[in-house]
Amino acid sequence: MSPVPRTMKLRSRRSVSIMVGSVLALVAGLLVSTQMVSASAAETLLSQGKPATASSSENDGVYGAALAVDGKADTRWSSAFTDPQWLQVDLGSTQSISKVVLNWEAAYASAFTIQTSANGTSWTNITPTTAGKAGEQSLTVTGSGRYVRMNGTARATGYGYSLWEFQVYGGGSTTTPTDPSTPTPSATPTTGTDLPTSDTPDFGANVKIFDSSTSAATIQSAFDAAFNAQNNSPTAQFGTQRYAFLFKPGTYGRVWANLGFYTSVAGLGLNPDDVTINGALNVDSGWNYGDLSNATQNFWRSAENLSVVPEGGTDRWAVSQAAPMRRVHIKGNLTMGPSNQDNGQGYSSGGYLADSKVDGQVSSGSQQQWYTRNSTIGSWTGGVWNMVFSGVKGAPANTFPNPPETTLATTPVTKEKPYLYVDSAGKYRVFVPSLQKNSSGATWPNTPGTSIPMSKFYVAKPSDSAARINQALSQGLNLFFTPGTYKLDQTIKVTRKDTVVTGIGFPTLVPSGGVTALSVADVDGVNVSGLTFDAGTTNSPTLMSVGTAGTHTDHAADPTTVQDVFFRIGSSIQGKATTTLAVNSDDTIVDHIWAWRADHGGAATGWTVNTGDTGLLVNGDDVEATGLFVEHYQKYEVLWNGNRGKTIFFQNEKPYDVPNQAAWMNGTQNGYAAYKVADSVTDHELWGGGSYCFFNTNPAVKLDHSFEVPNKSGVKLHSILTVSLGDTGTISNVVNNTGGSVPNPAGNTTPRNVVSYP
């Protein structure tokens, strides 16, 4: 069990004397903030507003490291409740240091040192071991360094280390200053301390790169080796294997590419038609151990930025969650059901298609639900429960629930996912598409956007530590994760606007010690894509956070995006996380995520084993979600507190493993809604939402409703439904007290539909 957040303990457990100390420390901080101007007139405050990192944060969105260098006396950094812990600031260049001022909260250090470093790795003490005190503590020091750290070795209380402000004074650069907001990293190291970059990087052994001179036999052999190792394997679904197959521009002979778990296929052209594969990108049933008859566990694979001339005229993409097809040209038909569908088998449960073209017909087959965004298709046939289209040329008419198709002519706000390509000189680059509003159809050719050379990226490998990755960010670099598993003992902290953090081959980030794996500051335009997160065995308050809770800054012109990002609580690890993704920044675009509290895994799962309250928490205003998959959480699976939010397509399954009704009560209500819009919200809109139950642990369990919203004129739901899978368990209503219950007397697994609410 992780400790209760200290904001709660301050009200209940912390002694009166410590509470008084906190107040006095805050008052002292407010007083000394004016006194320091004259006291330090001969010295320069070097640290304010500079990038700060820490060994941990009690809650990164509330007590992050940056809050100790923001110049505000009412915000603070607070660490986890263990020893040792550190807080450091990057001054941007090597500076002479003359004084350090620490404004401690009541949770101070009983033993600490001040350290400096030229590179963020090797540290020198510039003070002896020192005892802290609540309130302001000023230390005269002599030393120099780019990085300055408070290294705490013993706490004075049972809580963490907590600083209202950490101020470093001095002056006199010994190297040319670097503005961290406008970094200019070079293609090769300019000093012995900078991390190396390259325009032709080594992507590692798990990435196979083909060109048009590569024989079809060689390519086929590589795909076969990857897939056959997984075929009917009991360990493949939660294994460590990761693959990325990349094709340089050209036309490729017959390749039949079976895609298994953790497999990415992508073209390296600037446009999809720069790479043409003759054959197939094939995903089907009949290969997954324990479920050979269905395609409902065809997770974690992707196709991007290429064209396919399908053998026989039709390509098969029978996928389930976390299997995006983006920026693909199918020069024929596309079917999304497995080859054995019908007659009580061959079910599939996807899926997501965006920025693509299908010249022929798209057949959804046995897909229970599907979302298609900003694409062009020849025609569409099929539909089971919830088929949603936005900005799709050639989409069917809006006819929900018969057929179950919900269609929007445009998508309100889009910003397509960044992608890797190789230029005419053989150098690698990442293209970042521009923001679009009220758009339809694919963006290509001539996609508007910005091209970034790979020399502006740090290419991360699984052997890299979190400290090294953070060093790359401090150096002003973007991040490009290669396939593999990354073990993180500290939070990866993105603080620079317009930073690109992307990956190929399902790189998987695993936090330890209860840290948040990735945090994004409340800045413009950060792009996070192509990552998978596995919760660690020590509960994390969040796996990923965007922005700072309670802060509302307009990012509409350059929003942060979260795309093809997948979260797991339980897999080969018995993970725990209270909230999976917390979105605090206004205007954020969440474009295709799957947040999954596992109902099965390589390690045992269960109600008290892999615990997780909420998949998506939205505190920001004007946040848009397109393609939102959230499943099996133990409280509200989506909790939306921000105003003017929009969701286009929502898919949910309630937790299978509720042991009994008493264990799953929300006050007097039976269970927790899948999609909860807070009572304070005045404007919110959802199109195409489905929530299903399968209470197989205890079929007597009931849920009062899957959608819970305030009854206000600005809160509108369109095309929503509930289903009891196999009539196993009860959902009494669809939304609030409207819609009727499932199981539906009309037939086994028959949905209840609400066309609009209110």
C-alpha positions in Angstrom: 0.0 0.0 0.0 1.4 3.4 -0.9 0.9 6.3 1.6 -2.2 8.4 1.4 -1.3 11.7 -0.4 -0.1 14.2 2.2 -2.8 16.8 1.3 -5.2 14.4 3.0 -3.0 13.6 5.9 -2.6 17.3 6.7 -6.3 17.3 7.6 -6.2 14.2 9.7 -2.9 12.7 10.9 -0.3 15.4 11.0 0.2 16.9 14.4 -0.9 20.4 15.2 2.7 21.5 15.7 3.6 20.5 12.2 0.6 22.2 10.8 1.5 25.4 12.6 5.1 25.0 11.3 3.8 24.7 7.7 1.8 27.9 8.1 4.7 29.8 9.7 7.0 28.5 6.9 4.6 29.8 4.3 4.3 33.2 6.0 8.1 33.3 6.3 8.4 32.5 2.6 6.0 35.3 1.7 8.0 37.7 3.8 11.5 36.7 2.6 10.4 36.8 -1.0 10.6 40.6 -0.8 13.6 40.8 1.5 15.7 38.7 -0.9 15.7 41.4 -3.5 17.9 43.8 -1.5 19.9 41.1 0.3 20.9 39.6 -3.0 21.3 42.8 -5.0 25.0 42.0 -5.7 24.2 38.5 -6.7 22.1 37.0 -9.5 19.3 34.6 -9.0 20.2 31.9 -11.5 17.7 29.1 -10.8 14.2 30.7 -11.2 12.2 29.2 -14.1 15.0 26.8 -15.1 14.4 23.1 -15.7 14.2 21.2 -12.4 14.0 17.4 -11.8 13.8 15.3 -8.7 14.3 11.7 -7.6 10.5 11.6 -7.0 7.4 13.6 -6.4 4.6 12.9 -4.0 2.2 13.8 -6.8 3.9 15.1 -9.9 0.9 17.2 -11.1 0.6 18.9 -7.7 4.1 18.8 -6.1 6.4 18.6 -9.1 10.0 19.7 -9.0 9.4 22.8 -11.2 7.3 24.3 -8.4 10.4 24.7 -6.3 12.0 27.1 -8.8 8.9 29.0 -10.0 9.4 32.0 -7.7 6.1 31.5 -6.0 6.0 31.1 -2.2 2.7 29.1 -2.2 3.8 26.2 -4.5 6.2 23.5 -3.5 8.0 20.3 -4.4 7.4 17.4 -2.2 9.1 14.0 -2.5 8.1 10.4 -1.8 8.3 9.4 1.9 11.7 7.6 1.7 15.4 8.3 2.0 17.4 9.4 0.1 15.8 12.0 -2.2 17.2 14.9 -4.3 16.1 18.0 -6.2 18.2 19.6 -8.9 18.1 22.5 -11.2 19.8 22.9 -14.6 21.2 26.4 -14.9 21.7 26.0 -18.7 25.5 26.5 -18.5 28.3 26.3 -15.9 28.0 29.1 -13.4 29.9 30.3 -10.3 27.7 29.6 -7.3 27.9 31.9 -4.2 24.8 31.2 -2.2 21.9 28.7 -2.0 18.6 29.6 -0.3 16.2 26.8 0.7 12.7 27.7 1.9 11.6 24.5 3.6 8.1 23.4 4.4 7.6 21.7 7.8 8.8 18.5 6.2 12.5 19.4 6.0 15.8 17.5 5.8 17.6 16.7 9.0 20.7 15.9 6.9 21.5 17.1 3.4 24.3 18.4 1.2 24.4 20.9 -1.7 26.1 19.4 -4.8 27.2 20.7 -8.2 27.9 18.9 -11.4 29.0 19.8 -14.9 27.1 17.0 -16.6 24.3 15.9 -14.3 26.1 12.6 -13.6 29.3 13.3 -11.5 28.6 15.3 -8.3 30.8 17.4 -6.0 29.7 18.4 -2.5 30.0 22.2 -1.9 28.7 22.0 1.6 29.3 19.6 4.5 26.3 17.5 5.7 23.9 20.1 7.0 20.8 20.0 9.1 17.7 21.8 7.7 15.0 23.7 9.5 11.4 24.7 8.7 11.4 28.1 6.9 14.2 29.9 5.1 17.8 28.6 5.3 20.6 30.5 3.5 23.9 28.9 2.8 27.0 30.7 1.6 28.9 28.4 -0.7 31.8 28.4 -3.1 31.7 26.2 -6.3 30.6 26.0 -9.9 28.5 23.8 -12.1 25.7 23.7 -14.6 23.6 21.5 -12.3 22.9 22.3 -8.6 21.4 19.7 -6.3 20.0 19.4 -2.8 20.8 15.8 -1.9 18.8 14.8 1.2 19.9 11.8 3.2 17.7 11.9 6.2 14.2 13.4 6.8 13.1 15.3 9.9 9.6 13.9 9.8 7.8 10.8 8.6 6.9 12.6 5.4 9.1 13.5 2.4 11.4 16.4 1.7 9.4 19.5 0.8 10.7 22.9 -0.5 8.7 26.0 -1.2 11.6 27.4 -3.1 15.2 26.3 -4.0 17.2 29.3 -5.1 20.7 29.3 -6.5 22.6 32.6 -6.6 25.9 33.6 -8.3 26.9 34.7 -11.7 29.6 34.5 -14.3 29.2 31.9 -17.0 32.2 29.7 -17.8 30.6 28.5 -21.0 28.2 30.0 -23.5 24.7 30.0 -22.0 22.0 27.9 -23.5 18.3 28.9 -23.4 16.5 25.6 -22.6 13.3 26.9 -24.3 15.1 27.3 -27.6 17.7 24.5 -27.7 20.0 24.0 -30.6 21.5 20.5 -30.1 24.2 19.6 -32.6 24.4 16.4 -34.7 27.5 15.3 -32.7 28.7 16.1 -29.2 30.1 19.6 -28.8 31.5 18.9 -25.4 32.4 15.8 -23.4 29.2 16.2 -21.4 26.5 16.4 -24.1 24.8 13.2 -25.2 25.5 12.1 -28.8 23.0 12.4 -31.5 23.0 11.6 -35.2 21.0 12.0 -38.4 21.7 8.3 -39.2 21.3 6.7 -35.7 21.5 3.1 -34.7 18.0 2.0 -33.8 19.0 -1.2 -32.2 18.7 -4.9 -32.9 14.9 -5.0 -32.7 14.5 -2.7 -35.7 14.8 -4.2 -39.2 15.3 -1.7 -42.0 14.7 -2.9 -45.6 15.3 -1.1 -48.9 14.2 -2.0 -52.4 17.4 -4.0 -53.0 16.5 -6.4 -50.2 15.1 -9.7 -51.6 11.5 -10.6 -50.9 12.8 -13.9 -49.4 14.9 -12.0 -46.9 12.0 -9.8 -45.8 9.6 -12.8 -45.6 12.1 -14.7 -43.5 12.3 -11.8 -41.0 8.6 -11.6 -40.6 8.2 -15.3 -40.4 10.8 -15.6 -37.6 9.1 -12.9 -35.5 5.6 -14.3 -36.0 6.4 -18.1 -35.7 8.1 -17.6 -32.4 4.7 -16.3 -31.1 2.4 -18.7 -32.9 0.4 -20.6 -30.3 2.9 -19.6 -27.6 1.7 -19.4 -24.0 4.2 -16.6 -23.2 3.9 -14.4 -26.3 1.0 -12.1 -25.3 3.0 -10.7 -22.3 6.5 -11.5 -23.5 9.5 -9.2 -23.9 9.8 -9.5 -27.7 9.5 -6.2 -29.6 9.7 -5.7 -33.3 9.8 -2.8 -35.8 10.0 -3.5 -39.5 10.8 -0.3 -41.5 10.7 0.0 -45.3 12.7 2.7 -47.2 11.0 4.2 -50.2 10.5 1.7 -53.1 8.3 -1.1 -54.3 8.5 -4.5 -52.6 7.7 -7.9 -54.1 5.4 -10.4 -52.6 5.5 -10.1 -48.8 3.0 -11.8 -46.6 3.5 -10.0 -43.3 1.7 -11.7 -40.4 1.8 -9.4 -37.4 1.9 -10.7 -33.9 2.1 -9.0 -30.6 4.4 -5.9 -30.2 5.0 -5.6 -33.9 5.1 -2.4 -35.9 5.4 -2.1 -39.7 6.0 1.4 -41.2 7.2 3.0 -44.4 10.0 5.5 -44.3 8.8 7.7 -47.1 7.5 11.2 -46.7 4.1 9.9 -48.1 2.5 6.5 -47.8 2.7 5.9 -51.6 6.5 6.2 -51.4 6.5 2.6 -50.1 4.4 -0.1 -51.8 4.1 -3.6 -50.5 2.7 -6.3 -52.7 1.1 -9.0 -50.6 -0.5 -8.4 -47.2 -0.4 -6.9 -43.8 -2.2 -9.8 -42.2 -3.9 -10.1 -38.8 -6.2 -13.1 -38.3 -7.4 -15.5 -35.7 -6.1 -19.0 -35.1 -2.7 -18.2 -33.7 -3.1 -16.8 -30.1 -2.6 -19.4 -27.4 -5.8 -20.1 -25.4 -8.1 -18.4 -27.8 -7.5 -19.8 -31.3 -11.1 -19.3 -32.4 -11.3 -15.5 -32.0 -9.5 -12.3 -32.7 -10.5 -10.5 -29.5 -7.0 -10.5 -28.1 -5.1 -9.3 -31.1 -3.6 -6.4 -29.2 -0.4 -4.3 -29.6 0.5 -4.1 -33.3 0.5 -1.3 -35.8 0.8 -0.3 -39.5 1.8 3.2 -40.6 2.9 5.3 -43.6 2.9 2.8 -46.5 0.7 1.4 -49.2 -0.4 -2.2 -49.8 -1.5 -3.9 -53.0 -3.4 -6.8 -51.3 -3.0 -10.2 -52.7 -6.5 -11.4 -53.9 -7.7 -7.8 -53.7 -8.5 -7.7 -49.9 -6.3 -7.1 -46.9 -7.3 -8.6 -43.5 -6.8 -6.5 -40.4 -8.7 -8.4 -37.7 -7.4 -6.6 -34.7 -8.6 -5.6 -31.2 -7.5 -2.8 -29.0 -4.1 -1.0 -29.2 -3.7 -1.9 -32.9 -3.8 1.4 -34.9 -3.6 1.6 -38.7 -2.5 5.2 -39.6 -1.5 6.9 -42.7 -2.0 3.7 -44.8 -3.2 3.4 -48.4 -5.0 0.1 -49.1 -5.1 -0.3 -52.9 -8.1 -2.7 -52.8 -10.5 -3.8 -50.1 -10.0 -4.0 -46.3 -11.8 -6.5 -44.0 -11.5 -6.3 -40.3 -13.1 -9.6 -39.3 -11.1 -12.9 -39.0 -11.3 -15.6 -41.6 -13.4 -17.9 -39.4 -16.1 -15.4 -38.3 -19.7 -16.5 -37.9 -21.2 -19.7 -36.4 -20.4 -18.6 -32.9 -16.7 -17.9 -33.4 -14.4 -15.4 -35.0 -15.2 -12.4 -32.8 -13.1 -9.3 -32.9 -13.0 -6.1 -30.8 -11.2 -3.2 -32.3 -10.3 -0.7 -33.4 -8.8 2.5 -34.9 -8.1 3.7 -38.5 -7.0 7.3 -39.2 -5.4 9.5 -41.9 -5.8 6.6 -44.4 -7.2 5.8 -47.8 -9.0 2.5 -48.8 -9.7 2.5 -52.5 -12.3 -0.3 -52.3 -14.8 -1.4 -49.6 -14.2 -1.6 -45.9 -16.0 -4.5 -44.2 -16.2 -4.4 -40.4 -17.2 -8.1 -40.2 -17.5 -9.2 -36.6 -16.0 -6.1 -35.1 -18.1 -5.1 -32.1 -17.0 -1.5 -32.4 -14.7 0.6 -34.6 -13.6 4.2 -35.0 -12.5 5.7 -38.3 -11.2 9.3 -38.4 -10.1 11.6 -41.1 -9.8 9.1 -44.0 -11.2 8.4 -47.5 -12.9 5.1 -48.2 -14.6 3.7 -51.2 -17.6 2.3 -49.2 -18.4 0.7 -45.8 -20.4 -2.4 -45.0 -21.2 -4.0 -41.6 -21.7 -3.0 -38.0 -22.4 -4.8 -34.7 -22.9 -2.3 -31.9 -20.9 1.0 -32.3 -19.3 2.1 -35.5 -18.2 5.8 -35.4 -16.8 8.0 -38.2 -15.6 11.6 -38.1 -14.1 13.5 -41.0 -14.4 10.4 -43.3 -15.1 10.8 -46.9 -17.2 7.9 -48.1 -18.6 7.2 -44.6 -22.1 5.8 -44.3 -25.0 8.0 -43.2 -25.7 8.7 -39.5 -28.2 5.9 -38.7 -27.6 4.8 -35.2 -28.8 2.3 -33.9 -30.0 0.6 -37.1 -27.4 0.2 -38.5 -25.3 1.2 -35.5 -23.4 4.0 -37.4 -22.6 7.4 -36.0 -21.2 9.9 -38.5 -19.7 13.4 -38.1 -18.8 15.3 -41.2 -15.6 16.7 -39.7 -13.4 16.2 -36.7 -13.3 19.4 -34.5 -9.6 19.4 -33.8 -6.8 17.1 -35.2 -3.1 17.0 -35.2 -1.8 13.8 -36.8 0.8 11.7 -35.2 4.5 12.4 -35.9 6.3 9.8 -38.0 9.8 8.8 -39.0 11.0 9.1 -42.6 14.3 9.2 -44.5 15.1 12.0 -46.9 16.8 12.0 -50.3 20.2 12.3 -48.7 19.6 9.1 -46.6 19.2 11.0 -43.4 16.4 10.3 -40.9 13.9 12.9 -39.9 10.6 13.1 -37.9 7.7 14.9 -39.5 5.3 16.6 -37.2 1.9 17.4 -38.9 0.2 20.7 -38.2 -2.9 21.4 -36.3 -6.2 21.2 -38.2 -9.7 22.3 -37.3 -13.0 21.0 -38.6 -11.2 18.8 -41.1 -12.0 15.7 -43.2 -10.1 13.3 -45.4 -6.5 12.2 -45.2 -3.8 14.8 -44.9 -1.5 13.4 -47.6 0.0 14.0 -49.9 1.4 17.5 -49.1 0.7 17.1 -45.3 1.3 20.5 -43.7 3.8 20.4 -40.8 7.4 20.6 -39.7 10.3 18.3 -40.3 12.8 17.7 -37.5 16.2 16.1 -38.2 17.1 13.1 -36.0 20.1 15.0 -34.7 17.6 16.9 -32.6 16.5 13.6 -31.0 18.0 11.4 -28.4 17.5 7.8 -29.6 16.8 5.9 -26.4 17.7 2.3 -25.8 16.3 -0.1 -23.2 19.6 0.1 -21.4 19.2 3.8 -20.8 18.5 5.0 -17.3 15.8 7.5 -16.5 18.5 9.9 -15.4 20.2 9.7 -18.9 16.9 10.2 -20.6 16.2 13.3 -18.5 19.7 14.5 -19.3 18.8 14.4 -23.0 15.7 16.4 -22.3 17.8 18.9 -20.3 20.1 19.1 -23.3 17.1 20.4 -25.3 16.6 17.1 -27.3 13.4 15.3 -28.3 13.1 11.6 -27.5 12.8 8.7 -29.8 12.3 5.4 -28.0 13.4 2.2 -29.7 11.7 -1.2 -29.0 12.2 -2.8 -25.6 11.4 -2.4 -21.9 12.6 0.6 -20.0 12.8 0.5 -16.2 12.4 3.9 -14.6 13.4 4.8 -11.1 12.5 8.4 -11.6 10.0 10.3 -13.6 10.8 11.3 -17.2 10.0 15.0 -17.1 9.2 17.0 -20.3 9.3 20.7 -19.6 10.1 22.3 -22.9 7.3 23.3 -25.3 6.9 21.5 -28.6 9.1 18.6 -27.4 8.4 15.4 -29.4 8.4 12.1 -27.4 7.8 9.2 -29.7 8.6 5.5 -30.2 8.4 2.5 -32.5 7.9 -1.2 -31.8 5.9 -0.7 -28.6 8.7 0.6 -26.2 7.4 -0.2 -22.7 8.0 2.1 -19.7 7.9 0.5 -16.3 8.1 2.8 -13.2 9.6 1.5 -9.9 9.2 2.8 -6.4 5.7 4.3 -7.1 7.0 7.2 -9.4 5.0 8.6 -12.3 6.6 7.3 -15.4 6.2 10.4 -17.6 5.1 13.9 -16.8 4.5 16.8 -19.2 4.6 20.3 -17.9 1.8 22.8 -18.7 3.5 24.1 -21.9 2.5 24.3 -25.5 2.6 21.6 -28.1 4.3 18.6 -26.6 3.7 15.4 -28.8 3.7 12.1 -27.0 3.1 9.0 -29.1 3.8 5.4 -29.7 4.5 4.4 -26.1 3.2 1.6 -23.8 3.2 1.9 -20.0 3.2 -1.0 -17.5 2.4 -0.1 -13.9 5.0 -1.3 -11.4 4.5 -3.4 -8.3 4.5 -0.3 -6.0 1.4 1.8 -6.6 2.0 5.0 -8.7 -0.4 7.9 -8.2 -0.4 8.3 -12.0 1.4 6.6 -14.8 1.4 9.7 -17.0 0.4 13.3 -16.3 -0.1 16.3 -18.6 0.0 19.8 -17.0 -0.5 20.9 -13.5 -3.8 20.4 -11.7 -5.7 23.7 -11.1 -3.7 25.5 -13.8 -5.7 26.8 -16.9 -3.6 28.2 -19.7 -4.9 28.6 -23.2 -3.0 26.1 -25.5 -5.6 26.1 -28.3 -3.2 27.3 -30.9 -0.6 24.6 -30.1 -2.1 21.8 -28.0 -0.3 18.9 -26.4 -1.2 15.6 -28.0 -1.3 12.0 -26.7 -1.5 9.5 -29.5 -1.3 5.7 -29.7 -0.4 5.5 -26.1 -1.3 2.3 -24.2 -1.4 1.7 -20.5 -1.6 -1.6 -18.6 -2.2 -2.2 -14.9 -1.3 -5.9 -14.8 0.6 -7.8 -17.5 3.7 -9.8 -16.8 3.8 -7.5 -13.7 1.2 -7.3 -11.0 1.1 -3.6 -11.4 -0.8 -0.9 -9.4 -1.7 2.7 -10.2 -4.4 4.9 -8.8 -4.9 6.9 -12.0 -3.5 5.9 -15.3 -3.5 9.2 -17.3 -4.2 12.6 -15.8 -4.8 15.4 -18.2 -4.6 18.8 -16.5 -3.6 21.0 -19.5 -6.3 22.8 -21.4 -6.9 22.0 -25.1 -5.1 18.6 -24.9 -5.9 16.2 -27.7 -6.1 12.5 -26.6 -6.1 10.6 -29.9 -6.3 6.9 -29.5 -5.4 5.4 -26.1 -6.2 2.1 -24.5 -6.1 2.2 -20.7 -6.5 -1.3 -19.5 -6.7 -2.8 -16.0 -5.9 -6.3 -17.0 -8.4 -9.1 -16.7 -5.7 -11.6 -17.6 -1.9 -11.5 -17.8 1.4 -13.3 -17.6 1.2 -12.7 -13.9 -1.9 -13.4 -11.9 -4.6 -10.7 -11.8 -7.4 -10.0 -9.4 -9.5 -7.5 -7.5 -6.9 -6.9 -4.8 -3.8 -7.7 -7.0 -3.6 -5.3 -9.9 -5.5 -2.4 -8.5 -6.5 0.8 -10.3 -9.2 3.4 -9.7 -9.4 5.5 -12.9 -8.2 5.1 -16.4 -8.5 8.7 -17.6 -8.9 11.8 -15.4 -9.5 15.1 -17.2 -9.2 18.3 -15.3 -8.3 20.5 -18.2 -10.8 22.6 -20.2 -11.5 22.1 -23.9 -9.9 18.7 -24.0 -10.8 16.5 -26.9 -10.6 12.6 -27.0 -10.9 10.8 -30.3 -10.7 7.0 -30.0 -11.0 6.4 -26.2 -10.7 2.8 -25.0 -10.8 2.4 -21.2 -11.5 -1.0 -19.5 -11.9 -2.8 -16.2 -11.1 0.0 -13.7 -12.4 -0.2 -10.1 -14.0 3.2 -9.8 -15.0 5.8 -12.4 -13.1 4.6 -15.5 -13.3 8.1 -17.1 -13.8 11.0 -14.8 -14.2 14.3 -16.7 -13.9 17.5 -14.5 -13.0 20.0 -17.2 -15.5 22.1 -19.1 -16.2 22.0 -22.9 -14.8 18.5 -23.3 -15.5 16.4 -26.4 -15.2 12.7 -26.9 -15.7 11.0 -30.3 -15.9 7.2 -29.8 -15.7 5.6 -26.3 -15.3 1.8 -25.7 -15.5 0.3 -22.3 -15.8 -3.0 -20.4 -16.5 -2.9 -16.7 -14.3 -4.9 -14.4 -14.9 -8.7 -14.7 -13.6 -9.5 -11.2 -15.9 -7.6 -8.8 -16.2 -10.2 -5.9 -19.5 -9.0 -4.6 -21.8 -6.0 -4.5 -20.6 -4.8 -1.1 -17.1 -4.5 -2.5 -18.3 -2.2 -5.3 -20.5 0.5 -3.9 -20.3 4.2 -4.8 -22.1 5.6 -1.7 -25.7 4.3 -2.2 -25.2 3.5 -5.9 -24.3 0.1 -7.2 -20.9 0.3 -8.8 -19.2 3.2 -10.6 -20.2 4.6 -14.0 -17.8 4.0 -16.9 -18.0 7.6 -18.0 -18.6 10.2 -15.4 -19.0 13.9 -16.2 -18.6 15.9 -13.0 -21.7 17.7 -11.6 -19.8 21.1 -11.9 -19.4 20.7 -15.7 -21.8 22.9 -17.8 -20.7 21.9 -21.3 -19.7 18.5 -22.6 -20.4 16.3 -25.6 -19.9 12.6 -26.4 -20.6 10.8 -29.7 -20.6 7.0 -30.0 -20.1 5.4 -26.5 -20.5 1.8 -25.6 -20.1 0.1 -22.2 -20.3 -3.6 -21.6 -20.4 -5.8 -18.5 -19.2 -9.4 -18.0 -19.4 -10.0 -14.2 -18.3 -13.6 -14.5 -16.7 -13.7 -11.0 -20.2 -12.9 -9.5 -23.0 -12.6 -12.0 -25.3 -11.2 -9.2 -23.3 -7.9 -9.3 -25.2 -4.9 -10.6 -24.2 -1.5 -12.0 -26.8 1.3 -11.8 -25.7 3.0 -15.0 -22.7 3.2 -17.3 -22.9 6.9 -18.1 -23.4 9.5 -15.4 -23.8 13.2 -16.3 -25.3 16.3 -14.9 -28.7 17.3 -16.3 -27.7 20.5 -18.0 -28.5 21.8 -21.4 -24.9 22.0 -22.5 -24.1 18.4 -21.6 -25.1 16.1 -24.5 -24.6 12.5 -25.3 -25.3 10.9 -28.7 -25.4 7.2 -29.7 -24.7 5.5 -26.5 -25.3 1.9 -25.5 -24.8 -0.8 -22.9 -24.4 -4.6 -23.4 -24.3 -7.5 -21.0 -21.9 -9.9 -22.7 -23.4 -13.4 -22.6 -26.1 -11.9 -20.3 -23.6 -12.1 -17.4 -24.3 -9.4 -14.9 -26.7 -6.4 -14.9 -26.5 -2.7 -15.9 -29.8 -1.2 -14.8 -29.7 1.9 -17.1 -27.6 3.4 -19.9 -27.3 6.9 -18.6 -28.5 8.2 -15.3 -32.1 6.7 -15.0 -32.6 6.4 -18.7 -32.3 3.6 -21.2 -33.4 0.4 -19.5 -31.5 -2.6 -18.3 -29.3 -5.3 -19.8 -29.6 -8.3 -20.1 -32.2 -7.2 -22.6 -35.2 -9.6 -22.9 -35.0 -9.0 -26.6 -32.2 -11.6 -26.8 -28.8 -12.7 -25.5 -26.2 -10.0 -25.6 -28.7 -7.5 -27.1 -27.8 -3.9 -26.4 -29.8 -1.1 -24.9 -29.4 2.0 -27.1 -30.0 5.7 -26.3 -29.9 7.9 -29.5 -29.5 11.2 -27.6 -29.5 12.4 -24.0 -31.2 14.5 -22.8 
